[in-house]
Amino acid sequence: MIAMHSEALVKLALGNLKCSQKELATHLDVSPAQITKWKKGEHMSLTMQDRLKKLADIGELNPAFVLWSGSKENSLKWKKLIHYLAELAHDGAETGYYTRPLEDEEGTLCWSTFHTLQEMGVSIPKTFPKELDVDYNNLEDGELQELLENPYSSVIYEIYASLNSVYGFYAAYIYDLIHDDHLDLFDPPGCDIEACLLSLSACKIEVDNDIAPNFRKFRHQTLSDYAKWINVVKEKAFRAGVPLKAELLEMVYKSTDELDHEAEAESLGINSSRLHPDIYMNELLVGMRIIHQVLPAIMKKLEIDEEFELDPTDFSIR
């Protein structure tokens, strides 16, 4: 994301000032070569980011989001629509958990939404669609229906509605594991699991191939990544003897309706005494290890260790 910041900021500053890279370098008191490095994604200090934001005149808007939108004016309109759709979807949540990403406390929802759309192959129009440029606070039922039938607003809304289900399951069964200091999971894969929930949510919607031509490839890669990350969480929890109240891979492969049911049951305390079978298997293995350690000492104490012979065929099914 920092790399995208650097590249986007340089492009926006050049476009707003209508100057060359050499002129921009002089203005910033850096070499033209440094401008080229930033355009290729090299890290940029926060101080320099602030200077370029002022030159680009984008305020606190995400530079990559502005660049994808086509202009600052367009990005403000997309931001307004995105927040309206997020609120609309959030009001329909049925998991018993707040969908925090839709509240956009960190101001990343617009960027992550456009990033997900681009990964799916959705082409963002460089001019904000006129049919979406309406007063969202005074929509009548018919106008709301038209809004949700637009291919762009429709896919965004469906992703957000899916996010309610995915985040509900995540909050119910995975959040505490990732933020458990003893498991040390927040750095990869934990941070990836949390940061990419919008992409996982997009995998669970139905979308026309005409608007999202890369959807199948995007879905396959996202599900593969999540299966890998979740298995790391399961393994660490298993080794630490931490109980799992659900099969965590359900978040990856189950439908939104199924995730809603699982999350709501947990929020209501229905699953409070339920342990996933993995924890029983862990207890069984621990017991077997103890027997393996103690049994030889018992046999030696009874002085039967030398005369005892184990026939492995006794364990075969004939």
Secondary structure, 3 states (H helix, E strand, C coil): CHHHHHHHHHHHHHHHHCCCHHHHHHHHCCCHHHHHHHHCCCCCCHHHHHHHHHHHCCCCCCHHHHHHHCCHHHHHHHHHHHHHHHHHHHHCCCCCCCCHHHHCCCCCHHHHHHHHHHHHCCCCCCCCCHHHCCCHHHCCHHHHHHHHHCHHHHHHHHHHHHHHHHHHHHHHHCHHHHCCCCCCCHHHHHHHHHHCHHHHHHCCCCCCCCCCCCHHHHHHHHHHHHHHHHHHHHHHHHHHCCCCCCCCCHHHHCCHHHHHHHHHHHHCCCCCCCCCHHHHHHHHHHHHHHHHHHHHHHHHHCCCCCCCCCCHHHHCCC
